[in-house]
Amino acid sequence: MLSVALLSPCWVAGSSSIGCDMLTRTAFKRTPYKPAPPPPVTPPTRWGQTGQVAALLRPFPKTEAVRSGAYRRLVAALPCIACGSMPCQAAHPNTGKGMAMKTDDRLCFALCLRCHAAFDQGAMFSKAARREIEPAWGADTRRRIIANGKWPKNLPKWSEA
């Protein structure tokens, strides 16, 4: 009997038979894990109203750029519009274009290799000055080609608006 008392959990705890039932192991009931609910989603607001943001983000229709190798060759045959030297390249304006997109070929103007590199890298003019001079150079180039009577027959003329 002594050996049974030594192995009894009640004896180890040193308590009487009243507290002996407290030491009996019962299955521990766990509640399943529930993640916290996500925060409520609210649309971003600028200027106090979401309608103004949506109006700014609407896509606008894109015009298809006209491509003409004949016109680019005519432009490259002209002297550089910046320094007057030859040979030249047909330089596209940097306004109105995006990544891997060129503007309309009818907006090109002649620039030599040195001036073309300086123009594209912003070393020749500031961005604001470039925005003003590009349309003027394109219009001057179109006038020179039309005056020489060499406008390509299958290329629609640019409407100066």
Wavefront OBJ file of the C-alpha trace (Angstrom):
o trace
v 0.000 0.000 0.000
v 2.821 2.325 0.634
v 4.055 1.901 -2.894
v 0.641 2.904 -4.221
v 0.629 6.017 -2.056
v 4.047 7.053 -3.358
v 2.865 6.847 -6.937
v -0.398 8.624 -6.279
v -0.505 12.186 -7.628
v -2.372 13.275 -4.520
v 0.556 12.262 -2.329
v 3.067 14.027 -4.553
v 1.133 17.265 -4.321
v 0.880 16.836 -0.599
v -2.803 17.493 -0.504
v -5.704 15.641 0.916
v -8.224 13.668 -1.070
v -10.330 16.822 -1.504
v -7.840 18.457 -3.875
v -6.828 15.223 -5.524
v -9.419 15.584 -8.260
v -7.819 18.937 -9.269
v -4.675 17.172 -10.386
v -6.384 14.804 -12.719
v -5.677 15.752 -16.270
v -8.557 16.724 -18.510
v -8.473 17.520 -22.186
v -7.635 21.173 -22.793
v -10.185 22.645 -25.121
v -8.641 25.152 -27.565
v -10.610 27.580 -29.593
v -9.626 27.619 -33.261
v -7.494 30.512 -34.537
v -9.477 33.306 -36.124
v -7.492 36.029 -37.880
v -8.457 39.611 -37.245
v -10.919 41.003 -39.763
v -9.317 43.160 -42.471
v -9.698 46.908 -42.113
v -12.531 48.432 -44.119
v -11.513 49.506 -47.616
v -12.148 53.141 -48.381
v -11.415 54.680 -51.775
v -8.606 57.238 -51.809
v -9.742 60.800 -51.883
v -7.938 63.853 -53.189
v -9.266 67.336 -53.106
v -12.100 66.046 -50.980
v -14.001 64.142 -53.690
v -13.352 60.858 -55.459
v -15.103 62.010 -58.636
v -12.295 64.466 -59.372
v -9.669 61.716 -59.151
v -11.673 59.428 -61.439
v -11.974 62.231 -63.992
v -8.196 62.654 -64.009
v -7.547 58.945 -64.483
v -9.797 58.437 -67.496
v -7.904 57.423 -70.621
v -7.861 59.873 -73.453
v -7.949 58.891 -77.122
v -4.548 58.502 -78.719
v -3.846 59.568 -82.248
v -2.022 57.120 -84.454
v 1.428 58.445 -85.385
v 2.079 58.545 -89.127
v 5.249 56.751 -90.257
v 6.981 57.613 -93.527
v 10.509 56.547 -94.375
v 10.433 58.748 -97.493
v 9.659 61.827 -95.399
v 12.394 61.005 -92.857
v 14.919 60.679 -95.710
v 13.834 64.090 -97.050
v 14.296 65.613 -93.589
v 17.736 63.996 -93.224
v 18.769 65.505 -96.582
v 18.290 69.035 -95.190
v 21.077 70.883 -93.319
v 21.025 70.863 -89.503
v 18.438 73.339 -88.258
v 20.613 74.232 -85.242
v 24.134 74.585 -86.711
v 23.740 74.201 -90.503
v 26.157 71.270 -90.900
v 25.642 68.036 -92.832
v 24.971 65.009 -92.732
v 21.800 65.047 -90.666
v 19.258 62.790 -89.048
v 15.503 63.147 -88.761
v 14.998 64.090 -85.114
v 11.607 63.487 -83.531
v 10.394 66.011 -80.957
v 10.472 64.853 -77.352
v 6.981 66.148 -76.543
v 3.972 63.886 -76.875
v 5.818 60.605 -76.813
v 6.143 57.836 -74.288
v 8.332 54.873 -73.573
v 9.356 53.215 -76.867
v 6.993 55.517 -78.762
v 7.902 58.144 -81.337
v 5.810 61.089 -82.362
v 4.431 61.596 -85.854
v 7.134 61.637 -88.554
v 5.689 64.851 -90.003
v 6.862 66.651 -86.836
v 10.540 65.751 -87.463
v 13.293 68.265 -88.078
v 16.883 67.907 -89.284
v 19.678 67.729 -86.701
v 23.286 66.633 -87.180
v 24.550 63.776 -85.011
v 26.206 66.092 -82.455
v 23.204 68.436 -82.156
v 20.765 65.492 -82.059
v 22.551 63.936 -79.073
v 22.765 67.281 -77.267
v 19.118 68.051 -78.015
v 17.806 64.688 -76.750
v 19.896 64.837 -73.567
v 18.721 68.343 -72.711
v 22.164 69.943 -73.090
v 21.099 72.294 -75.889
v 17.954 73.840 -74.359
v 15.981 73.703 -71.146
v 12.847 71.571 -71.196
v 10.585 74.635 -71.385
v 12.583 76.115 -74.283
v 12.543 72.746 -76.079
v 8.751 72.581 -75.774
v 8.501 75.952 -77.525
v 11.125 75.392 -80.233
v 10.158 71.854 -81.353
v 6.864 72.864 -83.043
v 8.556 75.825 -84.755
v 11.398 73.655 -86.102
v 8.901 71.013 -87.294
v 6.790 73.643 -89.066
v 9.894 75.179 -90.678
v 11.005 71.748 -91.915
v 7.578 71.036 -93.428
v 7.563 74.446 -95.167
v 11.015 73.815 -96.656
v 10.021 70.396 -98.017
v 6.762 71.755 -99.492
v 8.630 74.751 -100.995
v 11.071 72.364 -102.691
v 8.077 70.426 -104.098
v 9.274 67.150 -102.572
v 6.406 66.253 -100.224
v 5.728 62.481 -100.603
v 2.573 61.823 -102.624
v 1.163 59.118 -100.318
v 1.760 61.138 -97.120
v -1.133 63.309 -95.892
v -0.133 66.917 -95.236
v 0.097 68.162 -91.679
v -2.678 70.548 -90.693
v -1.197 73.575 -88.947
v -3.730 74.320 -86.236
l 1 2 3 4 5 6 7 8 9 10 11 12 13 14 15 16 17 18 19 20 21 22 23 24 25 26 27 28 29 30 31 32 33 34 35 36 37 38 39 40 41 42 43 44 45 46 47 48 49 50 51 52 53 54 55 56 57 58 59 60 61 62 63 64 65 66 67 68 69 70 71 72 73 74 75 76 77 78 79 80 81 82 83 84 85 86 87 88 89 90 91 92 93 94 95 96 97 98 99 100 101 102 103 104 105 106 107 108 109 110 111 112 113 114 115 116 117 118 119 120 121 122 123 124 125 126 127 128 129 130 131 132 133 134 135 136 137 138 139 140 141 142 143 144 145 146 147 148 149 150 151 152 153 154 155 156 157 158 159 160 161
